[in-house]
C-alpha cells in the first residue's frame, strides 16, 4: 500500500519508484553520475551561500528541471509541507532574536517578541534552501532507476554501510505498507488517526507499538527469505551505471569551477 494512505504531504515512495522505473524523459537517460554530481553541487551551494538572489535562481532552475522531466508538480507542492514544518520548528524561535528593523511586535505571557527584517530574511533563506534540496533530491530519485541507484551506493559507500543503506531503503516500503494496513483496519472499525490522538490514546499507542513489533518480525522473515536465496551478507549489484557523455563531463567541470568560486566568495570561508 502506498504511503499516500497516511497523508498527501508524505512523499509517496511507491510513486517515486514508479517514475524512476517507468519514466522515459530526456533526464532519465542522463548518466546518474552527472545527476549525482549536480546534487553534490546543489548541496554545497545552499550550504555555502546565504545570498537570496542566488538561492532564488537555484530554486527556479531545479523547479524547471523538475517540470521538464514531466514529474508531478502538484505532488511536489504537497510534499513541501514536511521540509517547511522542519524549518519552522528549527528557526521558529531564532527569527525573533535577530537584530534588524522591527516589522511587528508580539506580547505573550509577559514576554515581548519582535520580528525584524533579518529574522524574516532568515526564515525565507532557510525555507528556500530546504525546498531546493528536496526538489532536486526528488528529481534525482524519480529520474534514476533503482538498479543504477543501488550500483552507485555499492561503489560509493564501503561495506557494510552500503548494505545498511540499501536494506534500510527497501525496508521502508515494508514498514509503510504495514502501517497503512493497520491504520486502514482502525478506520474500518470507526477509529481515526486524529480521533485516536484526542480520544483514544491507548489505541493510538497500540497501533504504533503493533507496527514496531511487526516490523521486527517482518524483517526477520525477509532476512530468512534472502538467506534461503543465497544471501551471505553482501548485496552485490551487477549492473553497470552509464558513464557521463562529453556534455556531462563538461557540465561537471563547470560545476567544479563554480564550487571553487562559491568556496572562495562564501561568507563562511573563515570557518
TAVEN-V530246 format. One record per pair of residues at least 6 apart in sequence whose ideal C-beta (glycine too) atoms are under 6 Angstrom apart, sorted by the first residue. I is the first residue (numbers start at 1). J is the second residue. D is the distance in whole Angstrom. If there is no record, write none. Layout:
i = [I;I]
j = [J;J]
d = [D;D]
//
This chain:
i = [1;1;2;2;3;3;3;3;4;5;8;9;9;11;13;16;16;19;20;20;20;21;25;25;27;27;28;31;31;31;32;32;32;32;33;34;34;35;37;39;41;41;42;44;45;46;46;48;48;50;55;58;59;59;62;62;62;65;66;66;67;69;71;83;83;87;87;87;91;91;95;95;95;96;98;98;98;98;100;100;100;101;101;102;102;103;104;105;106;147;148;150;150;151;151;151;152;153;153;153;154;154;163;166;174;175;178;178;179;182;182;196;196;197]
j = [177;180;12;14;10;12;13;176;12;180;78;78;81;79;173;141;142;142;142;144;145;145;69;70;69;143;143;242;244;248;144;148;152;241;244;244;248;140;252;140;255;259;136;259;262;129;132;262;266;125;128;132;128;132;132;135;136;139;135;139;73;143;142;130;134;126;127;130;123;126;119;122;123;113;116;118;119;122;116;117;118;116;117;114;116;115;115;114;113;239;241;166;237;237;239;241;241;162;165;166;162;237;235;235;218;215;211;214;211;207;211;203;204;204]
d = [5;4;5;5;5;5;6;4;4;4;5;5;4;5;6;5;5;4;5;6;6;6;5;5;5;4;5;5;4;5;5;5;6;6;5;5;4;5;5;5;4;6;5;5;6;4;5;5;4;6;4;5;6;5;6;5;5;6;6;5;6;6;5;4;5;5;5;5;6;6;4;6;5;4;5;4;4;6;3;5;4;6;5;5;6;5;6;5;5;5;5;6;5;4;5;5;6;5;6;6;5;5;6;6;5;5;6;5;5;5;6;5;4;5]
//
